[in-house]
Amino acid sequence: MITITPPLPIRDLPGAHPNLSTSHAPGCLVTVDLFFHVEPVDGHQAATGLVPSSPVLGNVGDPESEINALILAYGHRHTFVGTLDLTQEGDMHGDDIYRVTITDNGRAVGDWVL
C-alpha cells in the first residue's frame, strides 16, 4: 500500500472523486486503477493510503500518472510513501505485476516486474 501522511480527510475531496470507491456503482466499469483506503481518523473518515481498485485488473491503465496527479493535487500538505503492486491478468504463463514506487523525491515511478 502507498500510505498518505497525515491522512487526507474525505471532506477535503470533491464529492464524486474518482479514487473514492463510493463514487462507483457496484458492477460498473471502474476507470481508475487506484482507490483511497478510507478509515476513521479522529472521528472523521480519511484516506490513509492507496490500494488497487480491484484484486486483479483486466488491463492496468496508467497508475503511475494517476498517483502523480494525486501527489500534485494533495502533496503540498500530505506525504505519499511506499510501493504498490498491481496484478494484471496474464495468459497461461501467469499474471503480470506492475509495481509503482514513490521515490525519494516524492514522485511515483512504475515498471513491470519480471
C-alpha positions in Angstrom: 0.0 0.0 0.0 1.1 3.6 -0.6 0.4 5.5 2.6 -0.7 9.1 3.0 0.6 11.1 5.9 -1.1 12.9 7.5 -4.3 11.2 6.5 -6.3 13.1 3.9 -9.8 14.0 5.2 -12.5 12.9 2.9 -14.3 16.2 3.5 -11.4 17.9 1.7 -12.1 15.9 -1.5 -14.7 16.7 -4.3 -17.9 14.8 -3.7 -17.6 12.4 -6.6 -13.8 11.9 -6.5 -12.9 9.1 -8.9 -10.5 7.5 -6.4 -13.2 7.0 -3.8 -14.8 3.6 -4.1 -18.2 5.1 -3.1 -18.1 7.1 -6.4 -18.6 3.9 -8.4 -21.8 1.8 -8.6 -21.3 -1.9 -8.0 -20.9 -3.8 -11.2 -20.0 -0.8 -13.3 -16.7 -0.3 -15.1 -14.1 1.4 -12.9 -11.9 3.7 -14.9 -9.2 4.2 -12.2 -6.5 1.7 -11.1 -6.5 3.0 -7.5 -8.9 3.7 -4.7 -8.2 5.6 -1.5 -8.0 3.3 1.5 -10.5 5.0 3.9 -10.8 4.6 7.6 -11.9 6.6 10.6 -9.3 9.0 12.0 -10.1 11.2 14.9 -13.9 10.7 14.4 -13.8 11.5 10.7 -13.3 9.4 7.5 -9.9 9.9 6.0 -7.8 8.4 3.2 -4.8 6.8 4.8 -3.4 5.2 1.6 -3.9 4.0 -1.9 -4.9 0.4 -2.9 -5.7 -1.3 -6.2 -9.3 -0.7 -7.3 -9.6 -4.5 -8.0 -7.5 -7.5 -6.8 -6.8 -8.4 -10.4 -7.1 -5.8 -13.1 -8.2 -6.6 -16.6 -5.7 -4.1 -18.1 -3.5 -1.9 -16.0 -4.1 1.7 -17.1 -1.6 4.3 -16.0 -1.3 4.1 -12.2 2.0 6.0 -12.2 0.3 9.1 -13.7 -2.7 8.6 -11.5 -0.6 8.7 -8.4 1.5 11.6 -9.6 -1.7 13.6 -10.2 -2.8 12.9 -6.6 0.6 13.9 -5.4 0.4 17.1 -7.4 -3.1 17.8 -6.1 -2.5 16.9 -2.4 1.3 16.6 -1.9 1.7 20.1 -0.6 0.1 19.0 2.7 0.4 15.2 2.6 3.3 12.8 2.0 2.8 9.7 -0.2 5.2 6.9 0.7 5.5 3.2 -0.3 5.2 0.6 -3.0 2.1 -0.8 -4.7 1.9 -3.9 -6.8 -0.9 -4.1 -9.3 -1.8 -7.5 -10.8 -2.9 -7.8 -14.4 -4.5 -11.0 -15.6 -1.9 -12.8 -17.6 -2.1 -15.7 -20.0 -1.3 -19.4 -19.4 2.1 -18.3 -18.0 0.6 -16.4 -15.1 -0.3 -13.0 -14.0 1.9 -9.9 -14.6 2.8 -7.4 -11.8 3.2 -3.7 -12.4 5.0 -2.1 -9.4 4.7 1.6 -8.6 7.1 3.1 -6.0 7.3 6.5 -4.6 10.9 7.7 -5.0 12.9 9.8 -2.5 11.9 12.9 -4.5 8.2 12.2 -3.9 7.3 11.1 -7.5 5.7 7.8 -8.5 7.6 5.6 -10.9 6.4 2.3 -12.2 7.7 -0.7 -14.1 6.7 -4.3 -14.9 8.2 -6.9 -12.5 9.7 -9.7 -14.5 
